[in-house]
Amino acid sequence: MPLKVVKFGGTSLADAAHFRQVASIIKSDLSRRFVVPSAPGKRFPEDTKITDLFYRCYDQIRSGRSIDVTYGEIVSRFNQIISDLGLDFDLSGEYEYIKNAMLHRSGRDFAASRGEYLCGLILAKYLGFSFIDAENVIFFKENGSFDEERTDAALRNELSNYKNAVVPGFYGSMPNGTIKTFPRGGSDITGAIIARSADADLYENWTDVPGFMTADPRIVDNPCIIDTITYRELRELAYMGATVLHEDAIFPVRHAGIPINIKNTNAPEEKGTMIVASAPDYDKKRIVTGIAGKRGFSVITIIKDMMNSEIGFGRRVLEVLEDNELSFEHLPSGIDTMSVVLATADIEGRRERLLTQISRVTRPDSISIEDGLALIAVVGRGMIKSKGVAARIFSAIYAAGINIRMIDQGSCELNIIIGVDERDFENALRAIYNEFFK
């Protein structure tokens, strides 16, 4: 029988009705053996996520305020789920322990992780599955980085003891036993790690959307759903702002060759999006897989005659960035020009220092910083086999009356990145979408 690891997001576990739906999905397929839950999310738009309530408790403790009201909300939420599910399950001891631990300064990560922990306990009880505490099988190193080798060994040993189990997402433990969390959205990462250690045939990631969309639905009306996308395409789109799946969740399963299926908890019959290692076939009518973009970039432009013949010029520029602990986004360049694209937020407070240091090591004819740049990535494995993709992109943007400030295309031809003024960002994205998907 195939083995599936399934992860459910916070909106899929917001209340008892969602718990029932999740249980129905799991029980409908016996191969869904290991379950990774997030903390309960919002029940309605004005609601507060459980994790945010725990963060609020932490902040209240730090400022010397009482947490009784906020913590009471947390307890009430979980008890309501237990009651509505008809469970004979008393978590009062857990509530008391967690509250006391937070009051004794157990740390922000401990507070943040308790939503997943309590949700995991309830879901395991409701399903009749075993419960595995993530702190006993997910490990971090002293420097806070993920301990892949130790975690894989512990998980393989532990999972082999159970036919079915619930493992809460988002957290693990440090060598000294304290709780450490992944970045927000880290339950995706936990699910991928467990899928690899379980040698799963499929990692199902259940959310509140029907799959990975070809464009941001907040900008494009009713964008198409992507049926199949490769890990490389997903990585490009996720990096540029597409957020259905935490981008770090790709690596554990990618290296193990395990596909990911993005599914909608509220419409389990829909096939969703399949994320695979490779997909040689593509729809000739669908050359582009997806479009994504972000605002908030700045460009450092360096101009110097005969730059191309000056050995070590680029290296010296990059060393300045390294000395300032800055990573760059793109390096579009010409014969006598070099541009460095960086996140605007990263250079605030050190603009003059950067210009001074780069000027000192390169002696440019001119150097400047321009803000207000937005980047749009057009991604697709079919682009390499299709003529005129770039021409269609530029024509669509021209027809929309938008000026292109930057063009960058990698040699792999998987994506084309363009830069436009932030004020033109949404119109440019819509123009490109309409050209390839309408």
Secondary structure, DSSP 8 states (H G I E B T S, - for coil): ---EEEEE-GGGGSSHHHHHHHHHHHHT-TTEEEEEE-----SSTT---HHHHHHHHHHHHHTT---HHHHHHHHHHHHHHHHHTT-----HHHHHHHHHHHHTT--HHHHHHHHHHHHHHHHHHHHT-EE--GGGT-BB-TTS-B-HHHHHHHHHHHHTT-SSEE--SSEEE-TTS-EEE-STTTHHHHHHHHHHHTT-SEEEEEESSSS-BSS-TTTSSS--B-SEEEHHHHHHHHHTT--SS-GGGHHHHHHHT--EEEEETT-TTS--EEEES------TT----EEEEEEEEEEEEEE-TTGGGSTTHHHHHHHHHHHTT---SB--B-SSEEEEEEEHHHHTT-HHHHHHHHHHHH--SEEEEEEEEEEEEEE-TTGGG-TTHHHHHHHHHHHTT--EEEEEE-TT-SEEEEEEEGGGHHHHHHHHHHHHH-
